[in-house]
């Protein structure tokens, strides 16, 4: 896809334009590299230093609104891809976290996790846009967690009524 | 601003490395090696994605993107973007390249936010490959359902706050 697009630009707009686009993007990419490297290193160290069992204990049962906040915060804090995140979410459930906290955790990791933002989003969009997007995403994990709790509760009530 | 973030990040790296050193040299070495390795593995993918999305943006005709997804497209544009995001397969490189390309060729910021939020929440392959095998089905469905309104809330907040 990248090859086809660059060929199109080269043929349609000429060599000079091609080079200016290439140069602009390579500069953007180079400027972001130190941040990407820092993101990778932070991720690696936090993975090694933070005991997951302890994290799970903090989001226990009946944790209320604070539990949602803590779950969302850990979603932001925990680095790594899906391989590390879903087992942690699973551990939350086993330890007794409610569905709302787990949902808040996963949504928070997807939307405001710093390693994803640093490593992936930043090189593509630039700093301002990423910060701006994250500010707008801040309330979303909490909203999702609350919605999940409401849904679960409605489900219980429905089952009670059926009996 | 960029410099401040850089300093902050590297201070964090330094602090974490220091804590790791206290706990033992092997921990420091393992962390540094894992971080560097990941960085090197990611480098070519991100490089191709960033440069590629620049060219895709140049190749896309602006007159085509702007009316559908431009700042004037309003809620309809947000809806199209959110559906597009949910249907986009592939890893971060694909999703973010498309978003960046759309932004460069005239899509509105709230629309791009709706796109990347929907893509991050729904990416079908991630749901199927990771979430379904590792989580109870009940939780997966619950999360999918409560996530439905989120791209729209994000886009609405983006419209309210305005671009910096």
Boltz contact constraints between the chains, C-beta under 6 A:
constraints:
  - contact:
      token1: [A, 2]
      token2: [B, 48]
      max_distance: 6.0
  - contact:
      token1: [A, 2]
      token2: [B, 52]
      max_distance: 6.0
  - contact:
      token1: [A, 5]
      token2: [B, 55]
      max_distance: 6.0
  - contact:
      token1: [A, 5]
      token2: [B, 56]
      max_distance: 6.0
  - contact:
      token1: [A, 5]
      token2: [B, 59]
      max_distance: 6.0
  - contact:
      token1: [A, 6]
      token2: [B, 55]
      max_distance: 6.0
  - contact:
      token1: [A, 8]
      token2: [B, 59]
      max_distance: 6.0
  - contact:
      token1: [A, 9]
      token2: [B, 55]
      max_distance: 6.0
  - contact:
      token1: [A, 9]
      token2: [B, 58]
      max_distance: 6.0
  - contact:
      token1: [A, 9]
      token2: [B, 59]
      max_distance: 6.0
  - contact:
      token1: [A, 21]
      token2: [B, 54]
      max_distance: 6.0
  - contact:
      token1: [A, 21]
      token2: [B, 58]
      max_distance: 6.0
  - contact:
      token1: [A, 25]
      token2: [B, 50]
      max_distance: 6.0
  - contact:
      token1: [A, 25]
      token2: [B, 51]
      max_distance: 6.0
  - contact:
      token1: [A, 25]
      token2: [B, 54]
      max_distance: 6.0
  - contact:
      token1: [A, 29]
      token2: [B, 47]
      max_distance: 6.0
  - contact:
      token1: [A, 29]
      token2: [B, 50]
      max_distance: 6.0
  - contact:
      token1: [A, 34]
      token2: [B, 6]
      max_distance: 6.0
  - contact:
      token1: [A, 37]
      token2: [B, 39]
      max_distance: 6.0
  - contact:
      token1: [A, 38]
      token2: [B, 9]
      max_distance: 6.0
  - contact:
      token1: [A, 38]
      token2: [B, 10]
      max_distance: 6.0
  - contact:
      token1: [A, 38]
      token2: [B, 13]
      max_distance: 6.0
  - contact:
      token1: [A, 40]
      token2: [B, 35]
      max_distance: 6.0
  - contact:
      token1: [A, 40]
      token2: [B, 38]
      max_distance: 6.0
  - contact:
      token1: [A, 40]
      token2: [B, 39]
      max_distance: 6.0
  - contact:
      token1: [A, 41]
      token2: [B, 13]
      max_distance: 6.0
  - contact:
      token1: [A, 41]
      token2: [B, 35]
      max_distance: 6.0
  - contact:
      token1: [A, 42]
      token2: [B, 12]
      max_distance: 6.0
  - contact:
      token1: [A, 42]
      token2: [B, 13]
      max_distance: 6.0
  - contact:
      token1: [A, 44]
      token2: [B, 31]
      max_distance: 6.0
  - contact:
      token1: [A, 44]
      token2: [B, 34]
      max_distance: 6.0
  - contact:
      token1: [A, 44]
      token2: [B, 35]
      max_distance: 6.0
  - contact:
      token1: [A, 45]
      token2: [B, 16]
      max_distance: 6.0
  - contact:
      token1: [A, 45]
      token2: [B, 20]
      max_distance: 6.0
  - contact:
      token1: [A, 45]
      token2: [B, 31]
      max_distance: 6.0
  - contact:
      token1: [A, 48]
      token2: [B, 27]
      max_distance: 6.0
  - contact:
      token1: [A, 48]
      token2: [B, 31]
      max_distance: 6.0
  - contact:
      token1: [A, 82]
      token2: [B, 130]
      max_distance: 6.0
  - contact:
      token1: [A, 86]
      token2: [B, 130]
      max_distance: 6.0
  - contact:
      token1: [A, 86]
      token2: [B, 134]
      max_distance: 6.0
  - contact:
      token1: [A, 90]
      token2: [B, 134]
      max_distance: 6.0
  - contact:
      token1: [A, 99]
      token2: [B, 139]
      max_distance: 6.0
  - contact:
      token1: [A, 99]
      token2: [B, 142]
      max_distance: 6.0
  - contact:
      token1: [A, 102]
      token2: [B, 139]
      max_distance: 6.0
  - contact:
      token1: [A, 103]
      token2: [B, 143]
      max_distance: 6.0
  - contact:
      token1: [A, 106]
      token2: [B, 143]
      max_distance: 6.0
  - contact:
      token1: [A, 110]
      token2: [B, 120]
      max_distance: 6.0
  - contact:
      token1: [A, 110]
      token2: [B, 121]
      max_distance: 6.0
  - contact:
      token1: [A, 111]
      token2: [B, 120]
      max_distance: 6.0
  - contact:
      token1: [A, 120]
      token2: [B, 92]
      max_distance: 6.0
  - contact:
      token1: [A, 120]
      token2: [B, 96]
      max_distance: 6.0
  - contact:
      token1: [A, 121]
      token2: [B, 96]
      max_distance: 6.0
  - contact:
      token1: [A, 123]
      token2: [B, 46]
      max_distance: 6.0
  - contact:
      token1: [A, 123]
      token2: [B, 50]
      max_distance: 6.0
  - contact:
      token1: [A, 124]
      token2: [B, 50]
      max_distance: 6.0
  - contact:
      token1: [A, 124]
      token2: [B, 96]
      max_distance: 6.0
  - contact:
      token1: [A, 124]
      token2: [B, 100]
      max_distance: 6.0
  - contact:
      token1: [A, 125]
      token2: [B, 100]
      max_distance: 6.0
  - contact:
      token1: [A, 127]
      token2: [B, 2]
      max_distance: 6.0
  - contact:
      token1: [A, 128]
      token2: [B, 164]
      max_distance: 6.0
  - contact:
      token1: [A, 132]
      token2: [B, 164]
      max_distance: 6.0
  - contact:
      token1: [A, 133]
      token2: [B, 113]
      max_distance: 6.0
  - contact:
      token1: [A, 136]
      token2: [B, 154]
      max_distance: 6.0
  - contact:
      token1: [A, 136]
      token2: [B, 157]
      max_distance: 6.0
  - contact:
      token1: [A, 136]
      token2: [B, 158]
      max_distance: 6.0
  - contact:
      token1: [A, 137]
      token2: [B, 154]
      max_distance: 6.0
  - contact:
      token1: [A, 140]
      token2: [B, 150]
      max_distance: 6.0
  - contact:
      token1: [A, 144]
      token2: [B, 146]
      max_distance: 6.0
  - contact:
      token1: [A, 147]
      token2: [B, 146]
      max_distance: 6.0
  - contact:
      token1: [A, 148]
      token2: [B, 142]
      max_distance: 6.0
  - contact:
      token1: [A, 148]
      token2: [B, 146]
      max_distance: 6.0
